Amino acid sequence: MANPPDDVIVLHEGPWSHRFVSANGSRFHVVEAGSGPLILLLHGFPEYWWTWRHQIEPLAEAGYRVAAVDLRGYGASDKPPRGYDGFTTASDVSGLIRALGERDAMLVGHDWGGALAWATATFHPRQVRRMAILSSPHPLRLRAAIASDPRGQLAASRTLFAFQTPRYEHRVTANDATYVGNLFEKWSGGRWRTTDEYAEYVQACRTAIQIPQAAFCAMEYYRWSLRSLSRPTGWRYAKLMQAPIAAPTLQLHGADDAYLLPRTAQGSGRYVTAGYEWQVLDGVGHFPQAEQPEFVTGELLRWAKAS
């Protein structure tokens, strides 16, 4: 790509509205639809809010206020050089709930968005009504699995270690972000990869990661997660994350997820003291909301309506 894309490329039109919200000292791009109890959708890497395109309208039509956000550093949100630690990003989510004028929300998080949801429910429990976690082990489960499962989760986490390399973001964005396309190829389920929508969506993500500073910011999430292990802030994070979670939690995980293995995520329920449900989705890789959108939407609605 001769010139880097402008962040307006992520302002896709649809049955929703775009707005910018200030929270926790940064400006966030939020896509909204519907009215009612808030459902806040949090994406992961290497994506942006568009990953929830199939869920937004049905959730809104079912009587919910739906907000899909570009996380700090992604899409059309601010891209500050710092603030990608577990504490600040959880405060981003907490601040967004308040900035949207709500007291609490059901959090739906995928990948890094799931990690933020786990942390927000731990650090700001009164603001999390319910949770649905997709393809995201509890952060302490992931840490334990990397240490104890060398042929499994440690081997699957090689991107985590590669991203520690300085200026690795230039490799991520080189040649029209071919690297991102390769990650989708490795991490997604086989059935989805054969569809036309797959190719179109992956290209959209490849373009979005080339927005200036977006790839650098995406790397910073990973860099903090590993480098903090030997620092006091990381020790404090791990200690605080042991606190029980009082929000009822639904956890969906693809059986064919080659990046965050099902056996790593299984057992995350030990941190939840409220209602908890674990489901493995056959034939699904790392992106359930895109690979089986109708099923995932149905499960989110069922969980949102559960008492």
N, C-alpha and C positions, 0 to 999 in steps of 0.2 A: 504494500500500500504506500503510494508516494507520499501522501500527507496523513498524519494521524487523524483519526476520526474525532469529531466533536461529540460532546456528550448528548447532544440532541438526538443522536441515533437511537437512544434507548427510550425515547418518548413515543412508544408505539400507540397508535390509536385503537380504541375499542370501547366497550360499554363501561368505561371507568373514567376518572378524571385524574390529572396530574397536579401535584402541588409540592411546594417545598416547605419543610418544617424545621425550625431551629430547636435543637435538643442537645444537651450536654456539651454546649460550646461549638457545635458543628451544624451544618445545614444538610438535611437529608431529603432525598427525592422519594416521595410517597405516591403510590397509585391507590386510589380509593374507589369503592363502590358500595352501595347499599346503606342501610341504617339498622341500628339495633346494637346488641352486645358486640364488642370489638373482637375481631380475629386478626392478629398481626402475623404476617407471613414473612419469614426470614430465610433468605436463600443461602447457598453455599458457594464454594469454588468449583469450577471457574465460570460462574454464572452471574446473573443479576436478577432483578425482580421478575423478568419475563418467564422464569421457570415456573411461575404460578399462573400462567395465562389461562390454563384449563380450569383452575379452581376458583378464580375470583368471581366470575359471574354466577355460577351455581350457588356458591356460599352466600353471595349478596341476595339472590332471589329467595333464598331460604330464610331470610330475616336477620341477617348479620351485617354489621358494618365491617367491611374487609379492607385491610390496608396492607399492601405489599411494598416493602421498603428496599431501596438499594442500601446495603450495609456501608458503613464507613469505608471510604476508599474505592467503592465500586460505582459503576454506572454514572448517574448524574448527581450523586451525593458528593459532599466535600471529600478531598483527598489530602488530609493533613499528613505531615511526615511522621507523626507519633500518635499514640493512643490505641495501639492494636493489642494491648494486653487484655487479659481476661476480666479485669476489674472495670476498665474504661468501656469496653464493648458491652458489658452487661449494663453499665450505667447508660449507654446509648439507648438500649431497649427500654429501660425504665423511663428515661427522659422522653422517649417517643410516645409512650403511653400517656404520660402527663400532657405532652405538647398537643396530642390529638384530643385533649379534653376528657380523657377517660380515667377512671380510677383503677381499672384492671383490664386484662385481656386474656383471651386464649392464645397462647403462643404456638405457632406451627413452624418448626425449624428443620431445615435440611442441611446435612453436612456441617459447615461452620455455623450456619444459622441454628442448627441443633445444639452445638456447643454453647452458643450464646443463650439459648433458651434454658439449658441446664443451669448455667451460671446465674441467669436472671432469677430463676425460680428459687435458687439458693440464697442469693444476696438480697433480693427484693421480693420476698414471698407474698406479701399482701397484694402485689400488683399482678400476680399470675393466677388466673382463675382455673385454667386447665392447660394441658400441654399435649401436643402431638409431635413426636420426634421421628424424623425420617433419616435413615442412613447415618446415624450419629450416636456412637456409644457415649455413655457418661464419661466425661474427661478422665476421671480416675480409673475407669475400666480400660480406656485406651492406653493410659500410661502403663498399667499393669501388664496388659497384653503385649506391648512392645518389648517389655523387659522379660516376659516369661514364655513368649511364643516366637522363637527366632525364625523358624521355618514358615510361620504363618504371618502374623501381623507385622513383625519386624521386617520381613521380606517385602510385604505389601506396602510398607511405609517408606520405601526408598525415595519417593518424591519429597517427603518431609525433610530428609537429610540433604537432598539435592538443593532444595530451596534455601538452605542456609548459606550457600555460596554467594559472595558479594556480586551484585550486578546480574544475578541469574535471571532477573526479569527481562533482560534483553534477549536471552535465549527463548523465553516464553513467547515474546511478541515477534520474533524473527519470522520472515517468510509468511506473512499474513497469519501469524500465530498458529503455525502448523503444529507446534507442541501441544496446544490446547486441543486441537482436533485429535491428536494421538491419544491424549488422556481420555477423551470421550470414547474412543474406540476400545481402549483397554478396560474402562470402568463400567460401561453400559451393557445391558442385556442384549443378546443376539437378536431377539425379535424386533426390538425397537430400531436397531441399526439398519434394518432392511427397509424402513419406511422413508417416504419423501420428507416427512416432517422432521425426521432426525437430521438429515443433511441441512435443511433450512435453519433449524434451531442451533446446530453446532456452528454454522457460519455466523449466526448472530452473536454467539458468545465469543467466537474468535475476533470479531470486529470490536465488541465491547471491551475486551481486555486490552485493546490497543489504544483506548482513550488515554491521553497523557496521564502518567502516574498511577493508573489503575493496576498494572501488573506489579509495580513496586509495592503498593499498598497491600495487595493480595499476598505477596511474599512475607510481609511484615507480620501477619497473623501467625504464619508457620514459624518464623524466626523467634518470635516471643515464646511460643509454646515449647520450643526445645531449649532455648538459651536460658529460660527462666528456671529450668530444673535445678540449676546450681546456684541460684540467687535467692536472697531472702524473700523477694516478692513472689517467686514461684513456690517457695515452701509455705508461705502464708496462704496462697491461693489453694494449694493442695489440702491444707489443714481445714480451711473454711468450706471447701467443696465436700467435705465428709458429712456436713450437716444434712439431716433428713429433709426431703422435699415433700411438702404438704399438698401439692397440686396433683390432682388425678392425671395420670400420664398414659397415653397410647404410644407405643413404639412400633413402627413399621420398618422392616429391613428386607432388602432384596436377598434372596437365596444365592444369587450369582454375583453379589457385590465383591469385586476383586480388590477393592481399595480398603474399605473398612469392613472386615470380615464379620459375618453373622455371629460367629462364636466369640468375637470380641465384644460385640454389642450386647449379646445375651448375658444376663446377669446385672444389667444396669438397674433393674427394678429393685435391687437391694437398697438403693438410695431413696426410694419412694415409699413413704408411709401411707399415702392415700391409695385410691384405686389405681391399679396398674394392669396394663394389657400388652402382651408381646405377640407380634405376628410376623412370620416369615413369608415373603411373597415369592412363590415359585416362578422361575423364568425371568426374574427381575434383577437388574444390576444395581448400580449406585444411584439411579435417578427415578425412584418410584413415581413421583408426581408427573413425570413426563412419559414414563414407560407404560404405566397403567393408570392414566389420569382419572377415568370414571370410577374405578374401584377406590382409589385414594380419596377422591372427593366424597364418595359415599361414606367412607370410614370417618373422614373428618366431620361430616355432618352428624353421623351417629354419635361420635364422641362429644361434639359440641352440645348436643341435645340431652346427653345422659345426665342424670341427676345424682 
